[in-house]
Amino acid sequence: MDLREYIRILRRNWITIVAATLAGLLVGGAASMLPKPTYTAETQLFVAIQGSGSIQELQQGNTFSQARVQSYVKTVDSPVVLQPALDSLGINEDAEAVSARVKASTDPNTVLINISASDNSPVQAAALAQAIAESLIKTVDVLEKPKTGGTSPVSLSIIKPAKAPSTPTTPNTKLNLALGLILGVVAGMCVAILRTTLDSRIRGEADLRKVTAAAMLGGISFDQEATKYPLLTQVPPQSPRAESFRQLRTNLQFANVSGHAKTVLLTSSLPGEGKSTTATNLAIALAQAGQSVCLIDADLRRPMIGEYLGLERNAGLTTALVGAADVDDLLQPWGDDALFVLTSGQIPPNPSELLGSSEMRRLVDRLEGAFDTVIIDAPPLLPVTDAAVLAQHVGGVVVVVGSQRTKQQDLEKSLGALEMVEAKLLGIVMNRLPAKGPDAYAYTYYGSDASKSAQPGKRSRIVRNANLSPDSPNTSSQKIQESDSYTSAVMRGEERQPSFFRMRN
């Protein structure tokens, strides 16, 4: 991973990292508040050799004192020193238990002894340290006194009396919070890296590039209002969503610069990635650019285009393929532009056979001669073979990838299925991309506030007697009848007057 990848991981998982950091701080705070505070008091003693003499005798006495100090330090936590101190304070505790709270040390090459005592009470800690120091003085005096009588040659004196501490030594709140903060950040980073490593979902273009080097034709940002208003005509023309489909239209034209792919098939790896809405809006965008467009709903298992556009779908593609009606009578115009829709028709028991038949090939050829562009909405690639079969009849394929829905291995299988049938992949369209963050693919030139207001849709129109045959009469004299029922609430809007159209062969 390079630096940009780590930054992307941080931006994707910043909530997890912040949550882990706060949890670490909470643990550090709990570790500081739950246990009882412990106070430590210190005192210091000086060891001297009694008597005076020459310089040589003083040097020898100093060497003797330094040698004896180590022994005195070892004596501090012994019962012979602790028990008298406990008795003087009236503490009913065992000397061995108290020894764990008492420490003694000496500085190198000095005759100083440091004694510290800990207790839950600061006053008690100071009293205990002072009592131990006084007990050590008496004990050393007894131990060093000559057996023949006389005074001890060693004298201990307190040079730093014990005082009650104002702050506890444990718990160390600042240290605990700092450790909790560090551990929380490290734990959050580890979780983020592990989560990113194990997560194979495609979230953005960076993840897409791990699977394929195919051109990314466009990215559609996720919009909450898209569930209510899925069509391009239902949002303001300067909204980011509308601009994204216009950008997709432009990029598709560059991908098909040779012009051989007049029929473009849109599919996805799995259901729910937004291929039907993408195909519908792409067809609308192409029609708005002045092209004559035919939109075919070839998803014969879960057809959705008829529902989106509010068109009759009981007679459509399957009706034409079985020869029950001519496609000229089944095309339905939609909107004010040259957009004509061939809905799915009745759902057949053998979709793959129908889509792979010679009748489907002839139908596509016929529509290519009549329209500038033919857009086909096909079923997903992985659950069924319909899209792979149909891909052999079209000039190019566009795969729609749903952000955070499609896994890398699923896209690999889908592209492998297209490669197996030698289909021409024009590019990838990423759908449901986040509007902000490291994986955003938004068009921010136009204000996003305009996208909050949606424009009404259109009623359905059904072409009754349109004819693609060169021998057919002038279609401008054929009346387009308006359907009896309006579309769903998503498509409601002002009613337009019926229009007429002329198809070219």
Protein Blocks (a to p, Z undefined) as FASTA:
>chain_A
ZZklmmmmmmmmmmmmmmmmmmmmmmmmmmmmmpccddddddddddddeddddfklmmmm
mmmmmmmmmmmmmmmmpmklmmmmmmmnopacdfklmmmmpccdddehiabdcdddddfb
fklmmmmmmmmmmmmmmmmmmmmpcfkgpcdfbdcddfbdcdddfbdfbdcfklmmmmmm
mmmmmmmmmmmmmmmmmpmcdfblmlmmmmpccdcfbdcdddfklmmmmbfklpcfkbmk
lmmmmmmmmmmmmmmmnomambccdddfbehiopmmmmmmmmmmmmmnopacddddfbfk
bccklmmnopafkbcfkmmmnopacfklmpccedjbdcddddebjadfblmlmmmpmklm
mmmmmmmmmpmbdcdddddfklpmklmmmmmmpmbdcddddehkacfklmmmmmmmmmmn
opacfbdcdehiafbdjkbccdfkbcfklmmpccddddddddfkbcfbfkbccfklpccd
ddfbdcdfklgccddddddddddZZ
